[in-house]
């Protein structure tokens, strides 16, 4: 018995679109990924929401997930605020009321900020 027998590493690679072996695949190449929309053309909307047990969350909406690297932006904002947060669809959520700090950080990154 081989080391990887019966695992995905034992099977030959197949095309994700047609299911044929990669050597036999005749699918056209995928189009290049969409380019990132520059921050100057986007407006971020800041709101503060009250959650369970009186917890405050600063929500940043209005940024498209297709034109941005939202997980990287969320990581940068969380570390600058010293707070936790999450990505909920197209909305970035930072724990606590950090509107002023986030407004400053987003404007220095080039985004237009509303709210």
C-alpha positions in Angstrom: 0.0 0.0 0.0 1.3 3.4 -0.9 1.6 6.3 1.6 -1.2 8.4 0.1 -3.4 5.6 -1.3 -7.1 6.6 -1.2 -6.5 10.3 -0.4 -6.9 13.3 -2.7 -3.1 13.3 -3.1 -3.2 9.8 -4.7 -5.6 10.9 -7.5 -4.4 12.7 -10.7 -5.4 16.4 -10.9 -8.7 17.1 -12.7 -10.1 20.3 -14.1 -12.5 22.0 -11.7 -14.8 23.1 -14.6 -15.2 20.1 -16.8 -14.0 17.2 -14.5 -11.6 15.8 -17.0 -7.9 15.1 -16.4 -5.8 18.3 -16.7 -3.9 16.7 -19.6 -7.2 16.1 -21.5 -8.9 19.4 -20.5 -9.9 21.7 -23.4 -11.4 24.5 -21.3 -10.5 28.1 -22.3 -8.2 29.9 -19.8 -10.0 31.8 -17.0 -10.2 35.6 -17.5 -7.8 37.6 -15.4 -9.1 38.6 -11.9 -10.8 42.0 -11.6 -8.5 44.8 -10.7 -8.7 46.4 -7.3 -10.9 49.6 -7.3 -8.7 52.6 -6.1 -9.7 53.9 -2.7 -10.3 57.4 -4.1 -13.4 56.1 -5.9 -15.0 54.4 -2.9 -16.9 55.8 0.1 -16.9 54.1 3.4 -19.9 54.6 5.7 -19.2 54.4 9.4 -22.0 53.5 11.8 -22.2 52.4 15.4 -24.5 49.5 16.3 -25.6 48.3 19.7 -25.5 44.6 20.2 -26.5 42.2 22.9 -25.8 43.2 26.5 -25.0 46.8 25.4 -21.9 46.0 23.4 -21.0 48.6 20.7 -19.7 47.6 17.3 -18.4 50.1 14.6 -19.6 48.9 11.2 -17.8 50.0 8.0 -20.0 49.4 4.9 -20.0 50.7 1.3 -16.8 48.9 0.3 -17.2 46.3 -2.4 -15.7 42.9 -1.7 -14.9 42.4 -5.4 -12.8 45.5 -5.7 -10.9 45.3 -2.3 -8.9 43.0 -0.2 -11.3 43.4 2.7 -9.6 40.7 5.0 -6.3 42.6 4.8 -8.0 45.9 5.4 -9.8 44.5 8.4 -6.6 43.1 9.9 -4.9 46.5 9.5 -7.8 48.4 11.1 -8.2 45.9 14.0 -4.5 46.2 14.9 -4.6 50.0 14.7 -7.6 50.1 17.0 -6.4 47.4 19.3 -9.8 45.6 19.1 -11.3 42.5 17.6 -13.6 42.4 14.7 -15.1 40.3 11.9 -16.0 40.4 8.2 -19.7 40.0 7.7 -20.3 39.9 3.9 -19.3 43.4 2.6 -19.4 44.9 6.1 -16.3 45.3 8.3 -17.1 45.1 12.1 -14.8 46.4 14.7 -15.6 45.9 18.4 -16.2 49.1 20.3 -16.9 52.7 19.3 -13.8 53.7 17.2 -15.4 56.1 14.7 -12.9 58.9 15.0 -9.8 56.7 14.8 -11.3 54.7 11.9 -12.3 57.9 10.1 -8.6 59.1 10.4 -7.2 55.8 9.2 -9.5 55.4 6.3 -8.9 59.0 5.0 -5.2 58.5 5.2 -5.6 55.3 3.2 -7.4 57.4 0.6 -11.1 56.4 1.1 -13.9 58.9 1.3 -15.6 58.6 4.7 -19.2 59.3 5.5 -20.9 59.0 8.9 
